[in-house]
Amino acid sequence: MNQNSFNESSAGLSAYILLIGIICTFWCCSFCPAQKLPVETNPPLDQSNNIRNHLMRVASEVTDNSLVGFNTLDDWLKVRDRRYLEYLEMMSLTDVPLRGERPPLNVKIVGTIQKEGYRIEKLYYESLPNLYVPADLYIPDNITEPVPAVLYVCGHSRTQKVRYQPHPRKFAQLGFVCLITETIQWGEVLGDHWGCYARGWFHWYSRGYTPGGVELWNAIRGLDLLCQRPEVNAEKLGVTGISGGGAQSWYIAAADPRIKAVAPTCGNSTIEAHIHTRTIDGHCDCMMPINTYLRDYHDIGALIAPRPLMIAQANRDGINTIESVRETYNYVKDIYDLYDASDNITLVETPGGHSYHEISRTEIFSFFIKHLMGKNVPPSEVGDVDESKSAQLSQRELKVYIDGPPPNDRTTTIQETFMKIAEPPEIADKRQLQAHRENVIRLLREKTFRSFPSNPLPLSVRWEFRALDGAAHGRSTFSFVSEKDWRLKVDVRRRRLSEQPAPVMLVLRSYDENRRASEGFISGLNRDWNIAYFETRGIGETSWSPALQWHLRRAAAWTGRTIASMRVYDVLRCLRALRTLPGVRTDRIAIAARGEMCAIAMYAALLDGNVLAVVLRDPPATQNAPSNTDGRGETIEMLNCLRITDLPQVAGLLYPKNIVIIGTMPSSYQWAKNVYNKLKAERAFKNVQKLSDWVAK
């Protein structure tokens, strides 16, 4: 090759390279300018994108941020009343008559057993209309004046008042009246504690329902019963129990000021410990409130202060680590110190597993004698329970429902009615819709999405990949920080080159979808739209094993969030990231989703407020529905949302945005369609057979 030929060839190559550079620059500048998204080769992994690491971190934050900032008693008293009401709400007591007149107890005594020094009245009472509680009341003989009483709450034992009878018997022998109640989970009527744990009823979280709330209410009514008895000094009431009964002891004393002394055994731990060690996996659903306000057990304990509290804990408990119980004790003691009541809180440690020990039992009896009777009897002198076989009454002898429970008993279905869920409102005009929408959004932010970061991190948008495919298609991948621990990717398809900003359809990929399933779903979209495919956490590159999902759904809820609510936040952040990109018509961004991701799309669109349209295929009919028992499958639960709204109502509240439902529309969405029709926006609510039938207005 001569020099002239070489120069001509070089000039041609240079011109070709320049042309390619112009095209790349044109596309980049019209959609994602380099000055805003720095090009990086092998960008650093500044976020872990690991769900277990994330939940462990936020669990630590919940524990560490509980009971902070209270340097004086006045600091605490300023917020105590508000925290008390929030606690009752988290315990699902929003729809029971805590204040004012309560329904009659209608106590029915079905039999009496006379023993040496005491008698047992077998009875049941009605805590709410048609909600009955079987119980045994132990009453010492020869009572001449009202005496202190103890409420004994059972743990997760199948035989309940039979298994734990040595404790109320010992209290009666010591001179206390003692009422032992059965739970709705075990005993004579088998209700449900294990909704999320074993039945796939994760919609309990959406309903704001914890079975611990029913147990708490039944216990409060048990205290009502004790206060009505002539043998009882209503000013001297205590509560105790082990395991689930230990947790309930915390709950009851925090909720009811009539309790003057409380002794929980093996019933508490920190959120941090439960998530880090996965002891949560062994706990019943009753062991934690609906954690709307991101609280821990020491927040509950603080509401007991300054009343006497003795925490008994085994040092090798398989579901409550001794280290976490010590931590809880120290947190609560700080509040007792503010009251100058440090002597009123004690921690008793015993050797062994998740059970009583002679040390804990005798310490508990001595504790109640001191604080309810005003006597000092050392544990060494008080005596232990008698667990000999000859001292125990049989299940038949202690049975309350001799002929079966009352025919109208609600115990087995109470989870369906204990909490009221929101009904679709009547919408007459735009002003009424706007007012309702504003209220729903406010409540969702307070009670469903409270865990959203109050100080969001910078988006830190950056390029991960850029290319041109042929002459008319561009592809790029950018990433952004959703929240701490999470950097997520968005795959953008530029369908035609143009100097003008174009609308963007944000397509939410689904968990475990087939390759190119989302591409097929959106293929009928008008070619004027560019497309951005987004994988929220738990989908695609950040996905987790289906076998882990059961744990994650319960662990997330205990930290005040759900998988679905975290994904809603991801989408909100993704919308923000898209709007930073020139070449995007920020007034024409839509969201498309299938199946469970339709719930994410609708809530994100409602909270965002600026989405043009929501395209849905196979949207869930409601969030008030069970899931798979193993925790796999759709995860659409969001804390407390059903107390506020439901998916079909969210669709209606998106008015006047475009709603496009592809294929069969669930009948529950008729309410949303009626709202659009009433407000003269029929053309904005479409039910089409294929996406190409829709043209955005």
Residue pairs with C-beta under 8 A, 6 or more apart in sequence:
1 9
23 468
23 497
24 466
24 468
26 497
26 499
27 468
27 474
27 494
27 497
28 34
28 466
29 582
29 583
30 497
30 498
30 499
30 501
30 582
30 583
31 474
31 476
31 492
31 494
31 530
31 581
31 582
31 583
31 584
32 463
32 466
32 476
32 478
32 492
32 581
32 582
32 583
33 581
33 582
34 463
36 461
36 580
36 581
36 582
37 461
37 462
37 463
37 478
37 581
38 462
38 463
39 463
39 466
40 462
40 463
40 464
43 462
43 464
43 479
45 487
46 460
46 481
46 487
47 481
47 484
47 485
47 486
47 487
48 54
48 485
49 485
49 486
49 487
49 488
49 537
49 541
49 542
50 485
50 542
51 537
51 538
51 542
51 544
51 548
51 552
52 548
53 485
54 485
54 486
54 537
55 275
55 552
55 555
55 556
55 559
56 272
56 275
56 276
57 484
57 485
58 451
58 559
58 561
59 271
59 272
59 274
59 275
59 276
59 555
59 558
59 559
60 272
60 276
62 271
62 272
62 291
62 294
62 295
62 296
62 559
62 560
63 270
63 271
63 272
63 273
63 296
63 327
64 272
65 294
66 295
66 296
66 298
66 299
66 331
67 298
67 299
67 302
67 331
67 332
67 334
67 335
69 75
70 76
70 334
70 335
70 338
72 338
73 338
73 339
75 338
76 302
76 335
76 338
80 302
80 303
83 293
83 299
83 302
83 303
84 254
84 303
86 292
86 293
86 295
87 254
87 255
87 289
87 295
87 299
87 300
87 303
88 94
88 98
88 255
89 208
89 292
90 210
90 289
90 290
90 291
90 292
90 293
90 295
91 210
91 212
91 213
91 216
91 251
91 255
91 289
91 290
92 208
92 209
92 210
92 212
92 213
92 214
92 289
92 290
92 418
92 419
93 213
93 216
93 217
93 255
94 208
94 419
94 420
94 643
95 418
95 419
95 420
96 128
96 217
96 418
97 103
98 220
102 221
102 224
103 126
103 128
103 129
104 126
105 125
105 126
105 127
105 221
105 224
105 225
105 228
106 125
106 126
107 123
107 124
107 125
107 225
107 228
108 123
108 124
108 125
109 121
109 122
109 123
110 122
110 123
110 124
110 400
110 401
110 402
111 121
111 122
111 402
112 119
112 120
112 121
112 122
113 119
113 120
113 122
113 393
113 397
113 398
115 169
117 140
117 141
117 172
117 173
118 138
118 139
118 140
118 141
118 169
118 172
118 173
119 138
119 139
119 141
120 136
120 137
120 138
120 139
120 393
120 398
121 136
121 137
121 139
122 136
122 398
122 399
122 400
123 134
123 135
123 136
123 137
123 400
124 132
124 133
124 134
124 135
124 400
124 401
124 406
125 132
125 133
125 135
125 221
125 222
125 225
126 132
126 133
127 133
127 217
127 218
127 220
127 221
128 217
128 410
130 406
130 408
130 409
130 410
131 214
131 218
131 409
131 410
131 411
131 414
132 189
132 405
132 406
132 409
132 411
133 181
133 182
133 218
133 221
133 222
134 161
134 181
134 182
134 187
134 188
134 189
134 400
134 401
134 405
135 161
135 179
135 180
135 181
135 182
135 222
135 225
135 400
136 161
136 165
136 168
136 179
136 180
136 398
136 400
137 177
137 178
137 179
137 225
137 229
138 168
138 169
138 171
138 172
138 177
138 178
138 179
138 180
139 172
139 177
139 231
140 147
140 172
140 173
140 175
140 176
140 177
143 177
143 231
145 233
146 230
146 231
146 232
146 233
146 234
147 175
147 176
147 177
147 231
147 232
147 233
147 236
148 175
148 176
148 177
148 232
148 233
148 236
148 237
148 238
148 368
148 372
148 373
149 176
149 177
149 178
149 179
149 226
149 229
149 232
149 233
149 236
149 237
149 238
150 168
150 171
150 176
150 177
150 178
150 179
150 237
150 238
150 239
150 240
150 368
150 372
151 178
151 179
151 181
151 219
151 222
151 223
151 226
151 237
151 238
151 239
151 240
151 252
152 164
152 167
152 168
152 171
152 178
152 179
152 180
152 181
152 239
152 240
152 241
152 245
153 180
153 181
153 183
153 215
153 219
153 239
153 240
153 241
153 244
153 245
153 248
153 249
153 252
154 160
154 161
154 163
154 164
154 180
154 181
154 182
154 183
154 186
154 187
154 241
154 244
154 245
155 164
155 241
155 242
155 243
155 244
155 245
155 246
156 183
156 185
156 186
156 193
156 243
156 244
156 284
157 163
157 164
157 186
158 186
159 186
159 187
159 395
160 182
160 183
160 186
160 187
160 188
161 168
161 180
161 181
161 182
161 187
161 398
162 392
162 393
162 394
162 395
162 398
164 180
164 241
164 242
164 245
165 180
165 392
165 393
165 398
166 385
166 386
166 387
166 391
166 392
167 178
167 180
167 240
167 361
167 385
168 178
168 179
168 180
169 385
169 386
169 391
170 361
170 365
170 383
170 384
170 385
170 386
171 177
171 178
171 365
171 368
172 178
174 365
174 368
174 369
174 382
175 373
176 368
176 372
177 226
177 229
177 231
177 232
179 222
179 225
179 226
181 218
181 219
181 222
182 188
182 189
183 191
183 193
183 215
183 244
183 286
184 191
184 192
184 193
184 211
184 214
184 215
184 218
184 411
184 414
185 191
185 192
185 193
185 194
185 211
185 244
185 284
185 286
188 399
188 400
188 401
188 405
189 401
189 405
189 409
189 411
189 412
190 412
191 211
191 411
191 412
191 414
191 415
192 199
192 201
192 211
192 412
192 415
193 211
193 244
193 284
193 285
193 286
194 284
194 285
195 201
195 202
195 204
195 209
195 211
195 285
195 415
196 202
196 204
196 205
196 285
196 553
196 554
196 557
197 283
197 284
197 285
197 554
198 629
199 626
199 629
200 626
200 627
200 628
200 629
200 630
200 631
201 415
201 626
201 627
202 553
202 626
202 627
202 631
202 635
202 637
203 623
203 624
203 625
203 626
203 627
203 637
203 642
204 210
204 285
204 415
204 637
205 290
205 557
205 562
205 637
205 638
205 639
205 640
206 623
206 624
206 636
206 637
206 638
206 639
206 640
206 641
206 642
207 419
207 421
207 624
207 640
207 642
207 643
208 290
208 292
208 419
208 447
208 639
208 640
208 642
208 643
209 290
209 415
209 418
209 419
210 285
210 286
210 288
210 289
210 290
211 284
211 285
211 286
211 415
212 247
212 248
212 251
212 285
212 286
212 287
212 288
212 289
213 289
213 418
214 414
214 415
214 418
215 244
215 248
215 251
215 286
216 248
216 251
216 252
216 255
219 239
219 248
219 251
219 252
219 256
220 252
220 255
220 256
223 237
223 252
223 256
223 258
223 259
226 232
226 234
226 237
227 234
227 237
227 258
234 258
235 260
236 260
236 372
236 373
237 258
237 259
237 260
237 372
238 259
238 260
238 261
238 262
238 263
238 368
238 371
238 372
239 248
239 249
239 252
239 253
239 259
239 262
239 263
240 249
240 262
240 263
240 264
240 265
240 364
240 368
241 248
241 249
241 264
241 265
241 267
242 265
242 266
242 267
242 355
242 356
243 265
243 266
243 267
243 354
244 267
244 284
244 286
244 287
245 264
245 265
245 267
246 264
246 265
246 266
246 267
246 268
246 312
247 264
247 267
247 268
247 286
247 287
248 267
248 286
249 262
249 263
249 264
249 265
249 267
250 262
250 264
250 267
250 268
250 297
250 300
250 301
250 304
251 300
252 259
252 262
253 259
253 262
253 304
253 307
253 309
254 300
254 301
254 303
254 304
255 303
259 304
259 307
260 307
260 308
260 371
260 372
261 307
261 308
261 309
261 310
261 367
261 368
261 371
261 372
262 304
262 307
262 308
262 309
262 310
263 309
263 310
263 311
263 312
263 364
263 367
263 368
264 311
264 312
265 312
265 313
265 356
265 360
265 364
266 312
266 313
266 314
266 317
266 320
266 354
266 355
267 320
268 297
268 301
268 311
268 320
268 325
268 328
269 279
269 297
269 319
269 320
269 321
269 324
269 325
269 328
270 296
270 297
270 298
270 324
270 327
270 328
271 291
271 296
271 297
271 558
271 559
272 296
272 324
273 279
273 320
273 321
273 323
273 324
273 327
274 280
274 283
274 324
274 555
274 558
275 555
275 558
275 559
277 321
278 551
278 555
279 318
279 319
279 320
279 321
280 551
280 554
280 555
280 558
281 551
281 554
282 318
282 319
283 319
285 554
288 557
288 558
289 295
289 300
290 557
290 639
290 640
291 557
291 558
291 559
291 560
291 639
292 447
292 450
292 560
292 639
292 640
293 450
293 560
294 450
294 451
294 559
294 560
296 328
296 331
297 328
298 327
298 328
298 331
298 332
301 309
301 328
301 331
301 332
301 335
302 331
302 332
302 335
304 332
305 332
305 335
305 336
305 338
305 339
305 341
305 344
305 345
306 336
306 339
306 341
306 344
307 344
308 344
308 345
308 367
308 371
309 332
309 336
309 344
309 345
309 346
310 345
310 346
310 347
310 348
310 363
310 364
310 367
311 325
311 328
311 329
311 345
311 346
311 347
311 348
312 348
312 350
312 356
312 360
312 363
312 364
313 320
313 322
313 325
313 347
313 348
313 349
313 350
314 322
314 349
314 350
314 351
314 352
314 353
314 354
314 355
314 357
314 360
315 322
315 349
315 350
315 351
315 352
316 322
316 351
316 352
316 353
317 325
317 353
317 354
318 353
318 354
319 354
320 354
322 349
325 347
326 347
329 345
329 347
332 345
333 342
333 345
336 342
336 344
336 345
346 367
348 359
348 360
348 363
350 356
350 357
350 359
350 360
351 357
358 384
359 379
361 384
361 385
362 379
362 380
362 382
362 383
362 384
363 379
365 377
365 379
365 382
365 383
366 377
366 378
366 379
366 382
369 375
369 376
369 377
369 382
370 376
370 377
405 411
410 417
419 643
420 643
421 624
421 642
421 643
421 646
422 642
422 643
422 644
422 645
422 646
422 649
424 646
424 648
424 649
424 652
424 671
425 436
425 649
427 433
427 436
427 652
427 675
427 678
427 679
428 678
429 679
430 679
433 652
433 653
433 655
433 675
433 679
436 653
437 606
437 653
440 606
440 644
440 645
440 649
440 653
441 606
441 607
443 644
444 603
444 606
444 607
444 641
444 644
444 645
445 452
445 607
447 639
447 640
447 643
447 644
448 565
448 638
448 639
448 640
448 641
448 644
449 565
449 568
449 569
449 607
449 638
450 560
451 559
451 560
451 561
451 565
452 569
453 483
453 484
453 569
456 483
456 573
457 481
457 483
457 484
458 481
459 480
459 481
459 573
459 576
459 577
459 580
460 480
460 481
460 487
461 478
461 479
461 480
461 577
461 580
461 581
462 478
462 479
462 480
463 476
463 477
463 478
464 477
464 478
464 479
464 489
465 475
465 476
465 477
466 474
466 475
466 476
466 477
467 474
467 475
467 476
468 474
468 475
469 475
472 495
472 496
472 497
473 493
473 494
473 495
473 496
474 492
474 493
474 494
474 497
475 491
475 492
475 493
475 494
476 491
476 492
476 494
477 489
477 490
477 491
477 492
478 489
478 490
478 492
478 577
478 581
479 487
479 488
479 489
479 490
480 487
480 488
480 490
480 573
480 574
480 577
481 487
481 573
482 488
482 537
482 569
482 570
482 573
482 574
483 569
483 573
486 537
486 542
486 570
488 534
488 535
488 536
488 537
488 542
488 570
488 573
488 574
489 534
489 535
489 540
489 541
490 532
490 533
490 534
490 574
490 577
490 578
491 532
491 533
491 534
492 530
492 531
492 532
492 533
493 530
493 531
493 532
493 533
494 502
494 530
495 527
495 529
495 530
495 531
496 502
496 527
496 528
501 582
501 583
501 584
501 585
502 528
502 529
502 530
502 583
502 584
502 585
503 528
503 529
503 530
503 585
503 588
503 589
503 590
503 612
503 696
504 529
504 530
504 531
504 532
504 578
504 584
504 585
504 588
504 589
504 590
505 522
505 525
505 529
505 530
505 531
505 532
505 589
505 590
505 591
505 592
505 615
506 532
506 534
506 571
506 574
506 575
506 578
506 589
506 590
506 591
506 592
507 518
507 521
507 522
507 531
507 532
507 533
507 534
507 591
507 592
507 593
508 534
508 536
508 571
508 591
508 592
508 593
508 594
508 597
508 600
508 601
509 518
509 533
509 534
509 535
509 536
509 539
509 540
509 597
510 517
510 518
510 539
510 593
510 594
510 595
510 596
510 597
511 538
511 539
511 543
511 596
512 543
512 546
518 533
518 594
519 533
521 592
521 594
521 617
521 691
522 531
522 592
522 615
522 691
523 691
524 690
524 691
524 692
524 693
525 531
525 592
525 691
525 692
526 692
526 695
526 696
529 590
530 584
532 574
532 578
534 570
534 571
534 574
535 541
535 542
536 566
536 567
536 570
536 571
536 597
536 600
537 566
537 567
537 570
538 544
538 563
538 567
544 552
546 632
549 563
549 631
549 632
549 635
550 630
550 631
550 632
551 631
552 563
552 631
553 562
553 563
553 631
553 635
553 637
554 631
556 562
556 563
556 566
557 637
557 639
560 639
561 639
562 635
562 637
562 638
562 639
563 635
564 596
564 599
564 600
564 603
564 635
564 636
564 637
564 638
565 638
565 639
567 597
567 600
568 600
568 603
568 604
568 607
568 638
571 591
571 600
571 601
571 604
572 604
572 607
572 608
575 589
575 604
575 608
575 610
575 611
578 584
578 586
578 589
579 586
579 589
586 610
587 610
587 612
588 612
588 696
589 610
589 611
589 612
590 611
590 612
590 613
590 614
590 615
590 658
590 696
591 601
591 604
591 605
591 611
591 613
591 614
591 615
592 601
592 614
592 615
592 616
593 600
593 601
593 614
593 615
593 616
593 617
594 616
594 617
594 618
595 617
595 618
595 619
595 620
595 634
596 620
596 634
596 635
596 636
598 616
598 617
598 618
598 619
598 620
598 647
599 619
599 620
599 623
599 636
599 638
599 647
601 614
601 616
602 614
602 616
602 619
602 647
602 650
602 651
602 654
603 638
603 650
604 611
605 611
605 614
605 654
605 657
606 650
606 653
606 654
611 654
611 657
612 657
612 658
612 696
613 657
613 658
613 659
613 660
613 696
614 651
614 654
614 657
614 658
614 659
614 660
615 660
615 662
615 691
615 694
616 659
616 660
616 661
616 662
617 661
617 662
617 663
618 663
619 647
619 651
619 661
619 666
619 669
620 634
620 636
620 647
620 666
621 647
621 648
621 666
621 667
621 668
621 669
622 646
622 647
622 648
622 668
623 636
623 637
623 638
623 641
623 642
623 646
623 647
624 642
624 646
627 633
627 634
627 635
627 637
636 647
645 653
646 668
647 668
648 666
648 668
648 669
648 670
648 671
648 672
649 671
649 672
651 659
651 669
651 672
652 671
652 672
652 673
652 674
652 675
652 676
655 675
655 676
655 679
655 681
655 684
656 676
656 679
656 681
656 684
657 684
658 684
658 685
658 686
658 694
658 696
658 697
659 672
659 676
659 684
659 685
659 686
660 686
660 688
660 691
660 694
661 669
661 686
661 687
661 688
662 688
662 689
662 690
662 691
663 689
665 673
665 687
672 685
673 685
673 687
676 682
676 684
676 685
677 685
683 697
684 697
686 693
686 694
688 694
